[in-house]
Amino acid sequence: MPLWLQLLNLKKVIISVSNDLSTDQRVHKVCIALSQWNCDILLVGCFRETKIPLERKYKIHRLSPVFKKGPFFYAEFNIRLFLFLLFHNADFIVANDLDTLLANYLASKLKSIPVVYDSHELFTEVPELAHRKFVKSIWERIEKFIFPKLKYVYTVNNTIANIFKQKYNVEVKVIRNVSHKNMVTKFDSKNELGLPTDKKIIILQGAFINVERGAEEAVLAMQYVEGAILLIIGGGDVFNKLRKMAVDLDLTPKVKFIDKVPYNRLMHYTANADIGLSLDKDTNLNYKYSLPNKLFDYIQAGVPVLVSNLVEPKKIISEFNIGEIIESHNPKHIAEKIMHMLSATDKIELWKTNLKKAAEVYCWENEEQKLKEIYKKVIED
């Protein structure tokens, strides 16, 4: 197709999130995919203080709300996002999660353009809303008002898709938040990363290491683990609490912390790990039915995993036999599982072989084809 015809057919798309754009790999992968499919992308987010450099091959814009958190932040952000969408041209718009949906939906109605909804989780069931009935009821009303009217919806796993379908009688596609194959071809060594060469590495990574994700129990388990260190990389509500726990329990030689780093850099650490942890609890429906992104990073890095007994992770571990499943969050039990995995030389070779098979199935290259079918319908709308 001639260049002038490509430019003529270029679709303008505005994609919005409530975060600062720097750590959301799912949204970044969608933006890249749409850019490759003849779309002109503008990603809109929220300016927050971050030490992570942001380099993107598409346009970005950060809103700067006065309020930084809580109900006033979400109210202000949605008002400003609505006005931004209203006065900027787009052929269609994409809302990521419930906290951007209202602004996108109203703008789509006023401008008569399609809106796509990418639901990353069961937003109304997050632990932050569990004891805030009034705030939770507001989000539930917003979801109940808009969701049945949506035409293009996709989410992160089959369990959540089925919940939405039963609740709102809307067809919901599944696009898993998996990693690219062979994203980094050459990894830095333990020496280059400043990691001990005489210790096994247990890694717990995540941009949002928050309450009820099993991080506290992972630290406590290190009291009973020998010959290994726990490497915690990322950020979140409990990050400072974890640091204090390590000091109070005299575990600083065994527990190391690294603040958020760019994704490519993170994968260097992941590839040097011997075990990857994903220990979310089932104390709320959002976590109970979640499929943590870190699991797929571990798979692509060839790292055996230790996961909670949750619906979606359990399916993958059982299907491919790539690690172990904990039966409880008792720190001693977690430590026993870790020590067993580190010493199970016969199983490690099998896990490594199976991880290669899992990596061929759970990769972004496969999910991208399904994503393309969704947006093909949107563009033809």
N, C-alpha and C positions, 0 to 999 in steps of 0.2 A: 504494500500500500504506500503511495507517495506520502512524503512528510506533510504536505499541505492538507491532505485528506485526513491523516492521523490527527493533526491539530484541530481540524474542523469537527472531528468526532470526539474530541477529548471531553470526558465527563468530569465536571467539578464536584468534588465530594468534601464535605466537612465532617470530620470525625471528632467526637468530644469525649473527654474523660474528666474526672474530678481530681486526679492526681497531678504530679508535676512533670509527667511524661518520661522521666529518666529511668524508671525501673519496670515499666509495664511492657514486657516482651510480647505478650499476646497482641496488644494493640499495634505495636511496632511491626510485627509480622503481617498483620492485616493491611497496614498502610503500604508496606513494601509490595505485597501481592497486588493490591489495587493499582499501585503505580505502574506495575508491569502490565496491567490489563487496560492501559490507555485511560487512566484516571488521573486527574490533577488533584492531589491530596493537600488538605489543610487540616492539621491536627491541633485541636484546641484543648488546653488543659489549664491548670491552676499553678501560678508561681508560688513555690515554696523554697525555703533555703535548702540547697543541696550542694554537695561537694563533687557530685558526679558530672563530668563534662558531657554535654549533649550534642551529638553530631548526627544529623538526619539528612537523608537524601530527598526529603519532601518538606513542604513548608510547615512551620509550627507557629502557634500563637499562645501565649500564656496570659490569662486574666489575673489581675492582682486584687483579690477581694480584701476588704478591710478586716473582716472576721476570719480567723484562721481555723476554727473548729466549731463543732456543735451545731445546733439548729440554725443559728443565725448565719453561719458559713454556708450551709446548704441552701437556705432561702436566698441569700445574696448571690451565691454562685449561679443558681438556676435563673434568677432574674437577669443577671448580666449575660449569661449564656444565651438565653432566649433573645435578648436584644441583639446580640452579636449574630446569631443565626438569621434573625429577621432582616438585617441590613447587609448581609453578605450573600452573594450569589452561590447557588449550589444546585446540581441536578438531583442529588439525593443526600441525605444526612444519616449519620450512624451514631447511635447512643450506646455507650458502654456502661452497663449497670444501671440500677434503678435511680441512682442519685443524679443522673443526667437525662433521664427519660422524659420527665415532664416538660422541660424546656424544648427538647427535640420534637416531642409529639405536637405541642402547641404550634411551634414554628412550621412543622410539616403541614398542618391543617391550614394555617393562614397562607402559606405559599403554594399549597397544592403540589407538594413534592413527596416522594416516598421517604419513609423513615425505616431504618433497619435497627433492630435491637439485639445487641450482644450481651447476654446475661452471664456474668462470670461466676455467679454464685446464687444461693438462696438468700438474697439480700435482707429480706424481712426476718430471717432467722439467725442473723449474726449475733454472737454473744454480747456485743455492745448494746443491743436493743432488748436483751432478755429481761432486764429489770426496769425498763423504761416504757411502760405500757402505753402512755399517751403518744410518745414519739413513734413507737412501733406502729400504733394504729394509723398514724398519718401516712407512713410509708405503705402500709397495707392498703389504704384507701386509694393512694396514687396508683399502685400496681393494679388493683381491682378495677379501677376506672379505665386505665389505658390498655392493659394487656389483651383483653378480648377483642380489641379493635385493631390489633397489629397483624400485618400480613407477612412480614419477614422477621423471623426470630430464630436465633440459634444460641446454644449454650454449651457448657464444657463437658457434660457426660450424659449418658442415657438415663440415669436415675433422676437427675434434675429435670431433664427433658420430659420424662413421663409424669413427674409431679405437676409441671406447668400444664401439660396437655390435659390431665385429669381435672385440674383446677379451673382452667379457662377454656377448654375445648379449642385450643389453637395448636396447629402443627408446629413443633419446635425441632429444628435440625440440631445435630451435634457436631461441633468442631472442637476437638480436644486441644488443650493448650500444651502441645508437645514441642520438643526441641528439633532443630535442624539436624540432619545427619552430617557427621564430620564437620561440625561448625569450626572447630579449631583442629588443624592437622598436626601441629607440633606443640606439645605441652612443655612448659617449664618444669624442671626437676624440683624435688624437695629442697635441694640446696639453693637453687635459684629463688625459691619462694620463701626461704628462711624457715623451713619446717625441719624438725628433727628426723634424721635418716635412720635412727635406731628405734623408732617408735611406729606402731601402726597408727593410721589416721582414721578417726571417725568424724564424719562431717554432718553438720546440721545447717542448712542454708535457707535463706528466705528473706525477701524484702520486708515482710510483715510477720515477724516472729512475735505473735501476740498471746494473750491469755488463752488457756485451754488447748494449746498446740503441743503440749508435752515437753517443752523445752526445759522447764524446771526439773522435771523427773529425769531428763537426760543428764543434767548437771549432777543431780543427786546420785545417779547411777555410777558416776565416775569415782565415787568413794570406793567402789568394789571392783573396779576395772584396773588391771595391771598391764604394763607394756604398751600402752596406747594413750593418745591425747584426743580430746574432743575439740574440734575446730568449729566454732560458731561464726558464721559469716552473714551479715545483713543488717537488719534493724527491726524496729517494732516496739510495741508497748512494754514488753518485759525485758528488753535488751539490758537496760541499766540494772534491773533487778537481778538478772543472771550474773552480771559482773560482780555485784555485791555478794551474791551467794557463793561464788567461786572464792572470793577473798575470805568470807566468814568461815567457810568450810576448809580453808587452807588447800584449795584445789587449783590454785593458779598455775602450778607446774603441769597440771593435767588438762586444764581447760583454757583454750586460747580464743580470743575474740578479734574479729576483723570487721570494721564497719563496711557499709555497702560499697561495692566496687562495680565497675562496668561489667556487663554480662560476660563478654569474652574473657576478661581477666578472671572472673569467678570460676569459669570452667577449667582454668589451669589448676586451681586448688581442688576442684571436684575430681578431676582425673587422677589426682595423686592419693585419693582416699581409698581405704580398704572397705569401709562400710558407709552407706548413706542412710541417714535417719529421716523418717517421716512419721511423727508420733502424735498426730492430731487426735483429740478425744471426741467421743460421741455425745458430749454434754449439750449440744445444740444441733438442730437439724442441718444447719449449714455445714458444719464440720462433719457430721455423721455421713452426709452424702457427697462430700467433697472428693476431688481427685487432684491432690496437690501437684503443682507444676514441678516442684523439686524432684518428684519421682521420675519424671521423664528426663530431667537433666542427668540424674544418676544412671539411668538406662543408657543414654547416649554416651556417657563417659565410661561405661563398662564397669560400674561400681555395684556390687551386691547390696541389697537394701534390707533394712529392718523397718517394718511398717506396723501401724496400728491395725486392729481387727475391724477395719471399716469396709463398707460394701465395695466401693470401686477399687481401692488399692488391692484389696484381698483378691479380687477377680484376676488382676494382672499378675500378681505373685503366684497364684495357683495355676494360671494358664501357662506361664512360662518357666516356673520354678527358678526364680532369680534372687531368692533370699528367704527371709524368715518373717513370721508374723508374731507379734507379742500377744499374750493372753490377758495382760493387765498392765496398768501403768505403775505398778510397784517398782521402785528404783532397783531393788535387788533382782527382781525378775528381768528387768531390762538389761542389767549388768550381766546376768547369766546368759542371756541370749547373745549379747555382744561377745562375751568370752568364747561361747560355743562357736560363733561364726568365724572369729579370728583364728581358731584352732582347727576348724573343720577342713583340713587340706583336701580331702577327697571331694567335698561339696564345692569348694571354691572353684575348682577347675570346671565343674559342671555348670555352676552359676555363670561363670565368665563366658562359656560357650552359649548358654541360653540367652544371656544379655545381648549378644550379637544378633540373635534371632529376633528378640523383642525390639531391638533398635531399628530393624528393617520394617517392622509393623507400625510402631509408635514413633513416627517421625513427621515433621511438618510437611515434607514433600507429599505425603499421602493426604493429610488433612487439607492441604491447599487445593487439591483437586475438588474436594467436596465444597470448599469455600467458593471456588470459582463458579460452580453450578448455582449457588445461592445468588451471587451478585450478577450472574448472567441474566437471571430472571428480573432482578431489580432494574438493571440497565435497560432491559427491554420493556419495562412497565410503561 
